[in-house]
Amino acid sequence: MKLLFEIIKARKKSFILILVLLTGNALIYFYTSSFQQARIETMQNNLLEIRRQNTGGGASMTSVYSQGIKDLAVFGSMIPPKKDFIRVVGELYDTAANNNLRIETIGYKPELLKEGGLLVYTLNFNVSGSYAAIKSFISDIGRYRELLFIDHLGLNSTGATQESVNLKIQLSAYFKTEGQ
């Protein structure tokens, strides 16, 4: 005990600082636990109620089902019929040309998805040009209305001193089969 009093005498300012910090910490704890806890719980309950109302938690199952049917109809309208495949490929060529790029050839492989009755075309092609033009081309593809997904991208520089790059791209395009 005598050692403790000697340490306190030697480090009076440090000891006072520690006591002030401990007292402040205790006061803050008692303030938050006694005065603010009820207010925090009320605000959390209000937030949960607002979230429940905004996410349809208060909606009936019938209205949720009806909204789901509408959403599926909108989604289905986004899928073009198989006959539009040539139009979509033409739009790819046009988009490349608008970005000062050129597509030499497009390879494609169709595959039937039995689950949804959809036809998926995997498209492979190369374009080359400036990095900015390729970036703009990829951005334009992202704005297509059709279900067109970028599966794979590969960029290669054509030379150390040239600004031209080659892009190897693989896309998946979804179409309705003839019977749908």
ABEGO torsion letter per residue (X at the ends): XAAAAAAAAABAAAAAAAAAAAAAAAAAAAAAAAAAAAAAAAAAAAAAAAAAAAAGAABBAAAAAAAAAAAAAAAAAABBBAAAAAAAAAAAAAAAAAAGBBBABBBBBBBBBAAAGBBBBBBBBBBBEBAAAAAAAAAAAAABABBBBBABBBBBBABAABABBBBBBBBBBBBBBAAX
